């Protein structure tokens, strides 16, 4: 993902609310499965890490990204933004990323 594409996704993420919260139980298989389903439905997902979670949000973001086969767009404070493109190219509401320059 290029910096231009990442910046575009960050601008889109500013307007969405977190749909999952990770608390003192940290990551569970249910939370990861739920985030995967949300990514399949939306492409761009924001997750909130609660204050009572002892784990580092950046580490949580990397683990969730690996388990959901998505990319970390950004981690700001206790907010994580993840992106996974739709598998079906004909699906509606698809996010069109800016094209990467070819060298």
N, C-alpha and C positions, 0 to 999 in steps of 0.2 A: 504494500500500500504506500502510495506516495504521500508526501507532506501536504500536497494540495487536496488529495482525496480525504486525508485525515482531518484537515481543517474544515472541509465541507461537512463531514459527518459530525464534527464537534458543533458546528453551527446548527445542524438539525437537532442534535441532542439537547441543546439549551432549552428547547420548548417542550420536552417530554418529562413526565414525572417518573420516578423510580417505581418499578412494578414488583420488585422483590426486595426483601430486607434480610440481611444476614445478621443474626444475633449471637448470643453467647454460645449457642450450639455449633457455631461456625458452619462450615460446609457440610451438608448432608446430601445423600444421593437424591432425595426428593427435591431439594432446592436446585441441584444441577439439572435434573430432569425437567423441572419447571422452566428453568431459564432456556434450556434447549427448545422446548415447545414454544416459548415466547419468541425466540429467534426465528423459528420456522414460520411463525405467523407474522412477524413484524420486521425482521432484518436488523433493526437497531433497538437495543434494550439498555435501560439504565437501571442499575442495582445500587441499593444503599447499604452500607455497612454500619450497623448500629454501634453506639458508644460502648455497649457492654461486650462487644466482640474483642477478644484479646489479640487476634491475628492482624497482621499488617494488610491493609487493603490492596497494596500492589501485589503481594504474594497471592492473595485470594483471587485477584483478577487474572494472574497468570495461570493458576490452577483451573479456574472456571473456563478460561479460553481453551486450554488444552483438552479438557473433558467435553466441551461443547463444539469443538472444532470451529471456533470463532476467533476474531482478532480483537485485541484491546485497543479501543480508540483513544481513551484517556482515563486517568485516575486523578481526580481532584479531591483532596481531603478524603472523605469517606464515601464518595460517589464513583461508581465504575460504569463506563460506557463500553458496550460490546457490540460488534458488528459481524454478521454472517450473511452473505448474499443468498437470496433464494436459489434453490436448486433448479426450479422450473423457470426458464427464461421468459415464458409467456405469462407468468403470474402478474396480476394487477398490483398497483401500488408499489412497484419495484423502485428502489432508490437508484437513480442514475448517477454514478460517480463521474467526476471529471476524468477525461482521458489522460493516461500517462504518456509523457513524451517519449518517443522512440529515438534512440541515439544511433 
